[in-house]
Amino acid sequence: MLAKRLLLGAVLLISLFFGPWWLTVIIGLFGLIYFKNYYEVAVAALLFDLIYGSASASPWLPLPFFLSSVVLLLIVSPLRYRLWY
């Protein structure tokens, strides 16, 4: 299980730098659903916002991908528990 998680984290990081944004989102959602407490998606979203984000695009909502990934992590964790157990 740890090897799968590390492999998916590496794929998520590679897709962050070389893939389109929607591919990174799909891989992150898969990780959120498949693994328990997949915090790597929040780190990847923070990196995405810091590298590709623009502060002038949305001054009232800084780091939109990071904030949405944290919200998804908080929502998916209880739902995942109810679906799998």
N, C-alpha and C positions, 0 to 999 in steps of 0.2 A: 504494500500500500504506500509506503514511503517513497519507493522508487517511482511509482506512478505520479505521486504528488510532485516530486522533484522534476520529473520529465515534463509535466504539464506547466510547472512554473517556468522552466526553461523555454518551452514553446510560447508561453505567454510573453516572456521578455523578448524573445526574438520577433514575435509578431508586433510587439510594441514599436520596435525600431524599423522593421522592414515591411510590415503588412499594413493594410488599410485599417482605419479605426474600427470599422464594424467587425472585422475579423477578431481583433483584440477583445471587443465587447462580447462576442459569441463565445470565445474561449474562456473568458472570465466568468460568464454566466454558467457555462458547463462546469467549471471548477467549483462555483458556489453551490451548485445543486449536487454534484457528485461527492465532494469532500466536506467533512465537518470543519467548520471554522476556517474557511479558506481565506486567510488574511492577505495572501499574496495579491489578490485582486485589488485591494485597497492600496498596496504599495505600487502596483503597476499603474493604477489610475493617478496616483500622486505624481509618479514619474511622467506620465503622459501629460498631465496639466503643467508640470514644470518645464518640460521640453517644448511642447507644441502649443500650450495655452497662451492666450493673450490677455493681459490685465485690462487693456482698454476695451476689449470686446464686451465685457460684462462687469462693470465696477461694483454692482450690488451683489454679485454672486461669484466670488473668486473660487477657483478650483472646482468647476462644476462636475467633472468626471470623478474626482475624489469624493466629493460630498455625496453624489449619487451612488457610488460604490459602497460607501459606509452605510447608507440607508438601505440599500439592497441586502447587504450583509446582515443587518439587524432584522430585516423582514424575512429573509430566506431561512435563517437558522431555525426559528420555531416552526415554520412551515415544513422544512425538510424533516424535522423530528416527527411531525404529525403524519407526513406521507410515508416515511420509511418504517416507523415503529408502531 
